[in-house]
Amino acid sequence: MPIPIPILQGLKLLDQLPAPRLEELSRTLSERRVQRREVVVKLGDAGGGLGLLIEGRLQTVSFTLDGKEVGTDFVDAGDFFGELSVIDGQPAPEYVIAVAPSRVAMLDRDRARELMFSTPAGAAAVAARLAERLRRSATHKAVLALPSSFQRVCAQLAALARPAGSDGGLRVHVAPTHQEIAIMVNTSRETVTRTLQFLLGLQVVAREGHDLIVLRPELLRQAVDGSFGPTR
């Protein structure tokens, strides 16, 4: 069944395309529904195409040399993934796993390359996505270099927080689960739970539905640099 045009218009790489091109893509794209923890792309997969996330959330995951699972990034609804293999033709560099029930549309590599590079808007979208990945990768490396699990959890929350409203507040939209945060910062789920309980107890953060609100960003920053924490 073709994917409705309004849905395609909400996807980052497709939102500037004219209606005739979207109609063609709607018949070409193959849609897949995946459940939480289902693997969407396997590490080392060859010949994979471009993925477009219609709804849900995905996490990119790799493994350390000693076999520990490490989350490297999230893919949110409207975004795309798999662009590295489309660009260089190499196997997938990481796993892509659903962390919520999700709808994914896949486009084969040849059509994806044409879509990505045939127009300035497509090339700009790919360049922006790659730049975003590099910046988040640099932030992630800095987080992993912090000496304590408490600091790493706080730093990951700070990295995920985004401005919300005109009052300068910060919000983690659809906050990851404790397990998802744990694999991002190389610690245990129990450590993440204890850290969040500490932050909630002192009203550094608060829950609002599926979101996490940062009420005291200055204390969260102090937690990251080690001047504030459970033992201080």
LOROZA-582220 format. One record per residue (C-alpha): residue number from 0; x negated, y, z negated. Coordinates in Angstrom, 3 decimals. Example, Ala and Ser with C-alpha at 12.3 -4.5 7.8 and 13.67 -1.06 7.14 Angstrom:
2
<zalo lovex="0" east="-12.300" north="-4.500" up="-7.800"/>
<zalo lovex="1" east="-13.670" north="-1.060" up="-7.140"/>
END
This chain:
232
<zalo lovex="0" east="0.000" north="0.000" up="0.000"/>
<zalo lovex="1" east="-1.440" north="3.421" up="0.933"/>
<zalo lovex="2" east="-2.478" north="5.636" up="-1.969"/>
<zalo lovex="3" east="-0.203" north="8.717" up="-2.106"/>
<zalo lovex="4" east="-1.764" north="11.925" up="-0.770"/>
<zalo lovex="5" east="-1.125" north="13.940" up="-3.986"/>
<zalo lovex="6" east="-3.211" north="11.432" up="-5.932"/>
<zalo lovex="7" east="-6.087" north="11.721" up="-3.468"/>
<zalo lovex="8" east="-5.918" north="15.510" up="-3.666"/>
<zalo lovex="9" east="-6.680" north="15.233" up="-7.390"/>
<zalo lovex="10" east="-10.009" north="13.463" up="-6.815"/>
<zalo lovex="11" east="-13.166" north="15.588" up="-6.825"/>
<zalo lovex="12" east="-14.672" north="14.371" up="-3.576"/>
<zalo lovex="13" east="-11.411" north="14.569" up="-1.649"/>
<zalo lovex="14" east="-9.761" north="17.733" up="-2.923"/>
<zalo lovex="15" east="-11.048" north="19.900" up="-0.035"/>
<zalo lovex="16" east="-10.139" north="17.519" up="2.785"/>
<zalo lovex="17" east="-7.390" north="18.385" up="5.285"/>
<zalo lovex="18" east="-4.136" north="16.427" up="5.199"/>
<zalo lovex="19" east="-4.854" north="14.326" up="8.356"/>
<zalo lovex="20" east="-8.147" north="13.111" up="6.878"/>
<zalo lovex="21" east="-6.447" north="12.274" up="3.590"/>
<zalo lovex="22" east="-3.759" north="10.320" up="5.409"/>
<zalo lovex="23" east="-6.458" north="8.270" up="7.124"/>
<zalo lovex="24" east="-8.242" north="7.630" up="3.837"/>
<zalo lovex="25" east="-5.024" north="6.656" up="2.081"/>
<zalo lovex="26" east="-4.772" north="3.686" up="4.457"/>
<zalo lovex="27" east="-8.485" north="2.824" up="4.215"/>
<zalo lovex="28" east="-9.078" north="2.910" up="0.472"/>
<zalo lovex="29" east="-8.507" north="-0.282" up="-1.501"/>
<zalo lovex="30" east="-7.042" north="0.196" up="-4.957"/>
<zalo lovex="31" east="-7.899" north="-2.011" up="-7.922"/>
<zalo lovex="32" east="-6.382" north="-2.044" up="-11.400"/>
<zalo lovex="33" east="-8.738" north="-3.096" up="-14.187"/>
<zalo lovex="34" east="-8.253" north="-3.810" up="-17.871"/>
<zalo lovex="35" east="-10.342" north="-2.573" up="-20.766"/>
<zalo lovex="36" east="-13.842" north="-4.171" up="-20.846"/>
<zalo lovex="37" east="-13.443" north="-5.479" up="-17.301"/>
<zalo lovex="38" east="-16.544" north="-5.092" up="-15.140"/>
<zalo lovex="39" east="-15.943" north="-2.833" up="-12.139"/>
<zalo lovex="40" east="-19.505" north="-2.908" up="-10.760"/>
<zalo lovex="41" east="-22.213" north="-5.392" up="-11.730"/>
<zalo lovex="42" east="-25.855" north="-4.471" up="-12.150"/>
<zalo lovex="43" east="-27.679" north="-5.572" up="-8.998"/>
<zalo lovex="44" east="-24.598" north="-5.729" up="-6.773"/>
<zalo lovex="45" east="-25.647" north="-5.147" up="-3.169"/>
<zalo lovex="46" east="-23.612" north="-3.468" up="-0.472"/>
<zalo lovex="47" east="-21.272" north="-1.755" up="-2.875"/>
<zalo lovex="48" east="-19.298" north="1.259" up="-1.781"/>
<zalo lovex="49" east="-18.124" north="4.428" up="-3.428"/>
<zalo lovex="50" east="-15.698" north="4.239" up="-6.334"/>
<zalo lovex="51" east="-13.062" north="6.880" up="-7.082"/>
<zalo lovex="52" east="-11.439" north="6.795" up="-10.511"/>
<zalo lovex="53" east="-7.724" north="7.601" up="-10.210"/>
<zalo lovex="54" east="-6.898" north="7.153" up="-13.899"/>
<zalo lovex="55" east="-8.487" north="5.725" up="-17.028"/>
<zalo lovex="56" east="-12.119" north="5.901" up="-18.103"/>
<zalo lovex="57" east="-15.251" north="3.960" up="-17.220"/>
<zalo lovex="58" east="-18.645" north="3.698" up="-18.886"/>
<zalo lovex="59" east="-21.963" north="3.050" up="-17.172"/>
<zalo lovex="60" east="-24.022" north="0.532" up="-19.123"/>
<zalo lovex="61" east="-27.569" north="-0.788" up="-18.926"/>
<zalo lovex="62" east="-29.673" north="-3.065" up="-21.122"/>
<zalo lovex="63" east="-32.975" north="-2.588" up="-22.911"/>
<zalo lovex="64" east="-35.833" north="-5.045" up="-22.422"/>
<zalo lovex="65" east="-34.793" north="-6.841" up="-25.622"/>
<zalo lovex="66" east="-31.220" north="-7.232" up="-24.368"/>
<zalo lovex="67" east="-29.458" north="-4.447" up="-26.265"/>
<zalo lovex="68" east="-26.487" north="-2.850" up="-24.517"/>
<zalo lovex="69" east="-26.958" north="0.882" up="-23.944"/>
<zalo lovex="70" east="-24.222" north="3.136" up="-22.581"/>
<zalo lovex="71" east="-25.659" north="5.784" up="-20.287"/>
<zalo lovex="72" east="-22.675" north="7.863" up="-19.131"/>
<zalo lovex="73" east="-18.905" north="8.072" up="-18.804"/>
<zalo lovex="74" east="-16.797" north="8.383" up="-15.666"/>
<zalo lovex="75" east="-13.553" north="10.252" up="-16.244"/>
<zalo lovex="76" east="-10.385" north="10.344" up="-14.150"/>
<zalo lovex="77" east="-10.844" north="12.256" up="-10.902"/>
<zalo lovex="78" east="-14.568" north="11.562" up="-10.714"/>
<zalo lovex="79" east="-16.505" north="9.190" up="-8.448"/>
<zalo lovex="80" east="-19.260" north="6.627" up="-9.009"/>
<zalo lovex="81" east="-21.601" north="4.385" up="-7.051"/>
<zalo lovex="82" east="-23.016" north="7.307" up="-5.073"/>
<zalo lovex="83" east="-26.647" north="6.303" up="-5.690"/>
<zalo lovex="84" east="-26.275" north="2.976" up="-3.888"/>
<zalo lovex="85" east="-24.329" north="4.645" up="-1.089"/>
<zalo lovex="86" east="-27.172" north="7.141" up="-0.611"/>
<zalo lovex="87" east="-30.192" north="4.821" up="-0.739"/>
<zalo lovex="88" east="-28.684" north="1.440" up="0.131"/>
<zalo lovex="89" east="-30.211" north="-0.171" up="-2.970"/>
<zalo lovex="90" east="-28.377" north="-2.501" up="-5.381"/>
<zalo lovex="91" east="-26.298" north="-1.023" up="-8.201"/>
<zalo lovex="92" east="-28.649" north="0.295" up="-10.932"/>
<zalo lovex="93" east="-26.238" north="-0.336" up="-13.843"/>
<zalo lovex="94" east="-22.988" north="-1.930" up="-14.875"/>
<zalo lovex="95" east="-19.764" north="0.068" up="-14.649"/>
<zalo lovex="96" east="-17.228" north="-1.164" up="-17.215"/>
<zalo lovex="97" east="-13.680" north="-0.014" up="-17.917"/>
<zalo lovex="98" east="-13.246" north="1.342" up="-21.447"/>
<zalo lovex="99" east="-9.513" north="1.878" up="-20.871"/>
<zalo lovex="100" east="-6.990" north="0.401" up="-18.450"/>
<zalo lovex="101" east="-7.911" north="2.065" up="-15.176"/>
<zalo lovex="102" east="-7.064" north="2.476" up="-11.505"/>
<zalo lovex="103" east="-10.018" north="2.519" up="-9.138"/>
<zalo lovex="104" east="-10.096" north="3.159" up="-5.388"/>
<zalo lovex="105" east="-13.061" north="1.785" up="-3.429"/>
<zalo lovex="106" east="-14.432" north="2.982" up="-0.095"/>
<zalo lovex="107" east="-16.965" north="0.940" up="1.876"/>
<zalo lovex="108" east="-20.510" north="2.305" up="2.190"/>
<zalo lovex="109" east="-20.380" north="3.429" up="5.836"/>
<zalo lovex="110" east="-17.144" north="5.359" up="5.427"/>
<zalo lovex="111" east="-18.384" north="6.718" up="2.100"/>
<zalo lovex="112" east="-21.583" north="8.079" up="3.680"/>
<zalo lovex="113" east="-19.553" north="9.767" up="6.395"/>
<zalo lovex="114" east="-17.252" north="11.275" up="3.780"/>
<zalo lovex="115" east="-20.137" north="12.443" up="1.600"/>
<zalo lovex="116" east="-22.322" north="14.026" up="4.275"/>
<zalo lovex="117" east="-20.118" north="15.034" up="7.221"/>
<zalo lovex="118" east="-19.010" north="18.317" up="5.640"/>
<zalo lovex="119" east="-20.741" north="20.959" up="3.498"/>
<zalo lovex="120" east="-18.052" north="20.521" up="0.827"/>
<zalo lovex="121" east="-18.707" north="16.775" up="0.601"/>
<zalo lovex="122" east="-22.464" north="17.234" up="0.386"/>
<zalo lovex="123" east="-22.034" north="19.938" up="-2.267"/>
<zalo lovex="124" east="-19.799" north="17.673" up="-4.360"/>
<zalo lovex="125" east="-22.357" north="14.862" up="-4.236"/>
<zalo lovex="126" east="-25.209" north="17.234" up="-5.096"/>
<zalo lovex="127" east="-23.227" north="18.625" up="-8.040"/>
<zalo lovex="128" east="-22.484" north="15.105" up="-9.303"/>
<zalo lovex="129" east="-26.150" north="14.081" up="-9.067"/>
<zalo lovex="130" east="-27.243" north="17.264" up="-10.868"/>
<zalo lovex="131" east="-24.690" north="16.574" up="-13.604"/>
<zalo lovex="132" east="-25.974" north="13.011" up="-13.999"/>
<zalo lovex="133" east="-29.574" north="14.212" up="-14.280"/>
<zalo lovex="134" east="-28.685" north="16.801" up="-16.912"/>
<zalo lovex="135" east="-26.701" north="14.286" up="-18.952"/>
<zalo lovex="136" east="-29.519" north="11.764" up="-18.607"/>
<zalo lovex="137" east="-31.992" north="14.313" up="-20.001"/>
<zalo lovex="138" east="-29.631" north="15.036" up="-22.904"/>
<zalo lovex="139" east="-29.172" north="11.321" up="-23.542"/>
<zalo lovex="140" east="-32.938" north="10.743" up="-23.708"/>
<zalo lovex="141" east="-33.253" north="13.585" up="-26.207"/>
<zalo lovex="142" east="-30.469" north="12.068" up="-28.322"/>
<zalo lovex="143" east="-32.135" north="8.636" up="-28.362"/>
<zalo lovex="144" east="-35.411" north="10.219" up="-29.501"/>
<zalo lovex="145" east="-33.856" north="11.468" up="-32.759"/>
<zalo lovex="146" east="-35.185" north="9.565" up="-35.794"/>
<zalo lovex="147" east="-31.966" north="8.554" up="-37.577"/>
<zalo lovex="148" east="-28.726" north="6.926" up="-36.484"/>
<zalo lovex="149" east="-26.776" north="9.660" up="-38.287"/>
<zalo lovex="150" east="-28.509" north="12.359" up="-36.230"/>
<zalo lovex="151" east="-27.986" north="10.448" up="-32.989"/>
<zalo lovex="152" east="-24.252" north="10.003" up="-33.597"/>
<zalo lovex="153" east="-23.866" north="13.708" up="-34.420"/>
<zalo lovex="154" east="-25.922" north="14.680" up="-31.382"/>
<zalo lovex="155" east="-23.772" north="12.499" up="-29.122"/>
<zalo lovex="156" east="-20.613" north="14.137" up="-30.465"/>
<zalo lovex="157" east="-22.156" north="17.564" up="-29.869"/>
<zalo lovex="158" east="-23.069" north="16.568" up="-26.316"/>
<zalo lovex="159" east="-19.517" north="15.391" up="-25.606"/>
<zalo lovex="160" east="-17.821" north="18.447" up="-27.116"/>
<zalo lovex="161" east="-16.514" north="21.098" up="-24.734"/>
<zalo lovex="162" east="-15.158" north="24.615" up="-25.349"/>
<zalo lovex="163" east="-11.424" north="24.619" up="-26.053"/>
<zalo lovex="164" east="-9.443" north="27.851" up="-25.940"/>
<zalo lovex="165" east="-10.594" north="31.421" up="-26.425"/>
<zalo lovex="166" east="-11.455" north="31.081" up="-30.130"/>
<zalo lovex="167" east="-14.805" north="29.424" up="-29.489"/>
<zalo lovex="168" east="-13.634" north="26.045" up="-30.760"/>
<zalo lovex="169" east="-15.035" north="22.753" up="-29.495"/>
<zalo lovex="170" east="-13.140" north="19.583" up="-28.608"/>
<zalo lovex="171" east="-14.120" north="16.045" up="-27.607"/>
<zalo lovex="172" east="-11.327" north="15.216" up="-25.185"/>
<zalo lovex="173" east="-10.165" north="11.581" up="-25.505"/>
<zalo lovex="174" east="-12.942" north="10.741" up="-27.927"/>
<zalo lovex="175" east="-14.789" north="7.481" up="-27.213"/>
<zalo lovex="176" east="-14.272" north="4.547" up="-29.550"/>
<zalo lovex="177" east="-16.773" north="3.881" up="-32.320"/>
<zalo lovex="178" east="-18.175" north="0.962" up="-30.301"/>
<zalo lovex="179" east="-18.603" north="3.108" up="-27.185"/>
<zalo lovex="180" east="-20.489" north="5.745" up="-29.166"/>
<zalo lovex="181" east="-22.592" north="3.021" up="-30.804"/>
<zalo lovex="182" east="-23.904" north="1.688" up="-27.515"/>
<zalo lovex="183" east="-24.607" north="5.232" up="-26.334"/>
<zalo lovex="184" east="-26.921" north="5.950" up="-29.273"/>
<zalo lovex="185" east="-28.346" north="2.471" up="-29.952"/>
<zalo lovex="186" east="-26.780" north="1.852" up="-33.335"/>
<zalo lovex="187" east="-23.998" north="-0.254" up="-34.867"/>
<zalo lovex="188" east="-20.276" north="0.416" up="-34.775"/>
<zalo lovex="189" east="-20.280" north="0.399" up="-38.583"/>
<zalo lovex="190" east="-22.848" north="3.222" up="-38.641"/>
<zalo lovex="191" east="-20.692" north="5.301" up="-36.297"/>
<zalo lovex="192" east="-17.660" north="4.674" up="-38.521"/>
<zalo lovex="193" east="-19.541" north="5.769" up="-41.656"/>
<zalo lovex="194" east="-20.859" north="8.882" up="-39.920"/>
<zalo lovex="195" east="-17.407" north="9.908" up="-38.710"/>
<zalo lovex="196" east="-15.876" north="9.271" up="-42.119"/>
<zalo lovex="197" east="-18.527" north="11.560" up="-43.638"/>
<zalo lovex="198" east="-17.877" north="14.294" up="-41.063"/>
<zalo lovex="199" east="-14.109" north="13.976" up="-41.437"/>
<zalo lovex="200" east="-14.346" north="14.077" up="-45.220"/>
<zalo lovex="201" east="-16.223" north="17.384" up="-45.137"/>
<zalo lovex="202" east="-13.947" north="18.721" up="-42.370"/>
<zalo lovex="203" east="-16.829" north="19.130" up="-39.963"/>
<zalo lovex="204" east="-14.543" north="17.407" up="-37.457"/>
<zalo lovex="205" east="-10.855" north="16.512" up="-37.407"/>
<zalo lovex="206" east="-8.698" north="14.198" up="-35.330"/>
<zalo lovex="207" east="-5.910" north="15.538" up="-33.156"/>
<zalo lovex="208" east="-4.224" north="12.743" up="-31.251"/>
<zalo lovex="209" east="-6.894" north="11.070" up="-29.124"/>
<zalo lovex="210" east="-9.161" north="14.118" up="-29.370"/>
<zalo lovex="211" east="-11.807" north="15.078" up="-31.892"/>
<zalo lovex="212" east="-11.935" north="18.747" up="-32.910"/>
<zalo lovex="213" east="-15.224" north="20.248" up="-34.099"/>
<zalo lovex="214" east="-14.168" north="22.562" up="-36.946"/>
<zalo lovex="215" east="-17.632" north="23.507" up="-38.179"/>
<zalo lovex="216" east="-20.034" north="23.452" up="-35.219"/>
<zalo lovex="217" east="-22.830" north="25.027" up="-37.263"/>
<zalo lovex="218" east="-22.835" north="22.038" up="-39.646"/>
<zalo lovex="219" east="-22.784" north="19.617" up="-36.729"/>
<zalo lovex="220" east="-25.866" north="21.376" up="-35.323"/>
<zalo lovex="221" east="-27.559" north="21.145" up="-38.724"/>
<zalo lovex="222" east="-26.751" north="17.434" up="-38.831"/>
<zalo lovex="223" east="-28.478" north="17.016" up="-35.470"/>
<zalo lovex="224" east="-31.661" north="18.793" up="-36.591"/>
<zalo lovex="225" east="-31.757" north="16.862" up="-39.877"/>
<zalo lovex="226" east="-31.060" north="19.706" up="-42.319"/>
<zalo lovex="227" east="-27.589" north="18.391" up="-43.230"/>
<zalo lovex="228" east="-26.468" north="14.852" up="-43.920"/>
<zalo lovex="229" east="-25.234" north="12.266" up="-46.435"/>
<zalo lovex="230" east="-28.475" north="12.269" up="-48.475"/>
<zalo lovex="231" east="-28.918" north="16.060" up="-48.586"/>
END
